[in-house]
Amino acid sequence: MPSPRHDALIKMFTDRPQLAVEILRDLMGVQLPATPLIRVEDSTFNTRRSDDIEADLLLVLGSPQAPVHAIIVEIQQDKSKAPRQLARYAAALWLMLGCDVTVLVICPDRGVADYYAQPIESGLTGYRLQARVLGPDGIPAITDPQQAADHLALSAMSVMVHGRDRKVVEAFATALNDMRDEHAPKYYEYAYSMAGPDIRRLLEEIMTSTDWPVYSPFAREHFGRGVAEGKAEEAARMVLLVLAARGLEVPEDARARITACTDLARLETWATRAATAKALQDLFTEADGQPR
C-alpha cells in the first residue's frame, strides 16, 4: 500500500534512475550491461489487450530501439503481494522487450526482505525467479560525511534504516549542509518521509543545530511562530520552497495567491499539504473537495 515512505523511495529512483544500477552492480554484485543509457518507462505494460500489469517503477537500459536490460523496481513494506506476481512481471516484460530482466525489491523491514528473497516458483516448469532484494541488512550504515555526500540517495536510505545511530544522521546532515545546492532539500524530504517518528525527531534536532534551512513540519512550525509576529511573507516563502523542493510547478496566479495571503492558519495548512500534495491543486482543496 502506498505510503510516504513508499512514495519517497519511488520518487528517489525516478529522479535518479542510475541509483538502481548502482545498487544492483555495486551493492549486490549483479552484472549489468555497460551503457550510459538508462530511462524511466511507463510502469504499466500489457501482455494482451485489457490485461494491464503495473509495477512500481520500470527502468530500461540501452536505446529505445535496442534495449539491453530492464529493471523492475518494487517497494514492499509488507507481504501483501504474492511473490509469483513478480515472476509474472519479469516474464511479461521479457516477452515484450526481448531482453534480460532483473527484479529489484526494496524492503525496509527485515522479515519482508527475507520473504521476497526466497526463490520464486512460477508454476511453469524450469522457470524460477530470484529477485534481488535490498533489505535493511544490505543498506550500509553511512557515518562518513564525504561518503554521504557522494551517495546522497543511499545515505537517505541509510537514515531510514540506521537512523537511530546518531552518527548516521550526523553524516547525512553534514553532507547536506556542505552541499548547499538545489538538490539538497529534496534529499532531506526523502529521508524525512522514509524515517520513523523517533528518527525524524533526531533528524530535526541535528539539522536545526546547523544553519541549513530545514524543510519539515518542525521547521514550518517554527516559521509559523515567526509569521504570527508579523512575518507572513516568511510563511508564504516556506510554502513555495517546499513546493519547489518537491518539484511541483507553481503558476504565477497560484504564486500570487500564496504570497498575498496573510492568514497564518491557512498558510500553515498549505505548508503542511505541500509536503505530501501530488498536484498543486491539492494544496487548495479541502477534505470536502471544495477549493479554498
Helices and strands as residue ranges (DSSP letters): H 4-15, H 18-22, I 23-27, E 38-41, E 44-48, E 51-54, E 57-62, E 67-75, H 83-97, E 100-106, H 110-117, E 120-121, E 128-129, E 132-134, G 136-138, H 145-150, H 152-162, H 166-179, H 184-194, H 197-207, H 217-227, H 232-245, H 252-260, H 264-274, H 281-284
